[in-house]
């Protein structure tokens, strides 16, 4: 029982990282029907920014987190502007392949500029463990969980309550009709990339604190897992992505807990295959017919 | 005095096909003008050219004294041109209110921080937008369905919501693309009354594409007739009904042995 509770806590911490990442995938997909495979690398950029600014300027956690979110938001908007916007009217497969290209560019660009070696993320928050009823939770786990939940609530407020959120939801349904009521789709798409990338940047700093190590390829596997989380939740659905993220986190720690650590990645991919067979629209996805 | 909408020598060419050829027309402020013609005459293509969706190949369009050349659809919308579509294109997963509010985003400024933190300026802005929404809903008899997801509404009501959304963008001129398509006689009668009110109560200039001739003859002050991309006639409903070229276009030319 204790072990199960312990694993749930570990799973939720890891899951909130996946959830933050999955939100970016699902928002971008919702709005321009692109699987942004470079999203995991934006998370890596966030972690590297956190590493840089903490080591260089000795800032605290909040400053590192917020500045990483701002930097990755701009990185995301820049990627959209340079790589995807010129392909807006091209077939979707063209943009998809470009996304893979951007991903390789960021991974190898960072390796080239700063070296491919793994480095220790500065521990800007001293780790403490709290134990109650035999269950241990670290302050870093709490920090991850609380930060992720605050960011998700903010995201929900932005989407539901602001004018940009209304515009995002309108563009997601019908870009042309939205333009014809005075919404500039370019602004909305750019904003969506910024928002999703800021969440990825936050996830990058959080994972740096949690796992203590970062490297230029760190975005690959979590990126794919977060993509699976978005698909499980129903790609295009914002609450779905959050739920999918937590589920994947729980699944991964669960598989580790029963002694199958070597298969934790495989388990996630098995879930992807099963979901695609049984419930292709995901848990909260709408089974929308393709527009002809 | 110049016209509200001035279209001069507009052509739209797709590959070798001239969908719209050398069309010149004008719409005065406050007018209710209809554009008719057989299927495939280029009516919707002309609408698309005028709203920046698919810009004209040649010719100039001036709205309110400003050229619309190279204006993107959202810029055209901000200048005060709204439209509805032949096949309804609402934001289906959103409620009626949200559909209208999506059309209002260019009508007010928003300070992001105050929206997130729900500061007083945000509450004030929210009250303003809700006020606009309530007013349009009430005027178009949609108050009862304000919170309904538009996909769940009956067809006739969806058409009405689409018109309401166009009104919500605060236009001077509204293009209606076959608003009566698929409507039963009762709904068409309601629609006729509604279009009249757009002109009288909302002070809008209306340009209408429609196949329902009773509706057109009933409503329009002036009619343009398009056939094979060219304007073949212009006049009052009475003039158009007696125009030989129009009768030929609709009923086919006389067969001569």
Interface residues (C-beta under 8 A of the other chain):
Chain A: X154 X157 X158 X161 X162 X163 X164 X166 X167 X169 X170 X173 X174 X176 X177 X178 X179 X180 X181 X182 X183 X184 X185 X286
Chain B: X51 X53 X72 X73 X74 X76 X77 X78 X82 X83 X85 X89 X90 X91 X92 X93 X94 X98 X99 X101 X102 X103 X105 X106 X107 X108 X110 X112 X115 X116 X118 X165 X166 X168 X169
